[in-house]
Amino acid sequence: MTAKKFRDGIAEKIRDQIFGATDGTISTLAVVAGVSGANVSNFIILIAGASAMLAEAISMGFSSYISTKVKEDILVARRGRSDGEKPVSEGITFWLATLGGGFVPIIPFLLPIRAHLVVSVVLSMVFLFSIGAYAGKATGTPWLKKGLQTAAIGLVAAAITYAVGHGFSLIK
């Protein structure tokens, strides 16, 4: 394996981990915020959040596996060789990263505390900031800016879905 292929492989692995973790966190946080906005019980919010987390992780894991397998099959058909990517490994990486990220917003709903949604948002923002900062350091871009951008995206998603959930609660 050449040094370039090794570096490309590491870059791809980091990309997959960041993609999966941010996607899992933002999508689960958005569901939790939307359901919370509808003024339902914490148990219902926990079920919705856990369902979203698992659905997203399963979808991302299998989608990554399928797309990597298709890419490898195309390369074999066109060039007679592959790039050596491992579809199962890619799928597992995406599944674990998405599952881990998706778990962050539901942690507060498992604890005997008040203000579950506020704690969920704060915890998710800290996690998303950390992911963004890590991405900034890995790419040589300003880590503070990248961290704030990543956290802001999660906050916007949560605010929009909370507003939608709250709007539906006014209809019922």
Secondary structure as GFF3:
##gff-version 3
##sequence-region A 1 172
A	DSSP	alpha_helix	3	37	.	.	.	ID=ss1
A	DSSP	alpha_helix	42	79	.	.	.	ID=ss2
A	DSSP	alpha_helix	87	103	.	.	.	ID=ss3
A	DSSP	three_ten_helix	104	110	.	.	.	ID=ss4
A	DSSP	alpha_helix	116	139	.	.	.	ID=ss5
A	DSSP	alpha_helix	143	171	.	.	.	ID=ss6
###
